[in-house]
């Protein structure tokens, strides 16, 4: 089958940063959009159209928060609003962007096609407990340097490292179905590790949200 990806353009004050995110028809994807502290009370949009001053909003953090297959939510504490698109079809192929009501900080181009994406995860939302561990499987068919990094923050490349005091290991291997997989494990989790992270292989990347909850007696027995 054909392979596809999303070129993602994020315009920053010092220039343009370019990355790519995989997607597949019939699937779903979550986009995290970060904003500054002074924009907490501003309305945020998920906008369709290449030129941001002319783009039309699909969903907004005031109303409508959902429209058809698209929904939006805003985490004021993390200063990240997320957009979820489900059951994607070729009709959804368009340019999209994250927009705060005063400007247009990001742009996502979303082409859809059939087949297996070049980089994907089976779960975009993963949960763990304090002092425990989580594992994320990033399946890929492309080539390039591999990295795991926190949204807007530091990253780990190579085989191991630390992120905010939490141990991170990266293992490149193949599964029983001969799919190439980058296995990312975060150990010794802390509550403050709850955030969006990016799994990156070459020029492709995929966002993954990790939630760390407090440890209970049951979870203590598990770990």
Protein Blocks (a to p, Z undefined) as FASTA:
>chain_A
ZZdddddddddfkbccdddddddehiacdddddddfklmmpccdddedjblmlpccfbdc
kbccbehjbccdddfklopacdddehiafklgccdddddfkbcfbccdddddedjdfbdc
fbfbdcddehiacddddddfbecddddddehiacdehjbdceehiacdddddddfkopac
dddddehiafklgccddddehjbccddddddddddfklmmmZZ
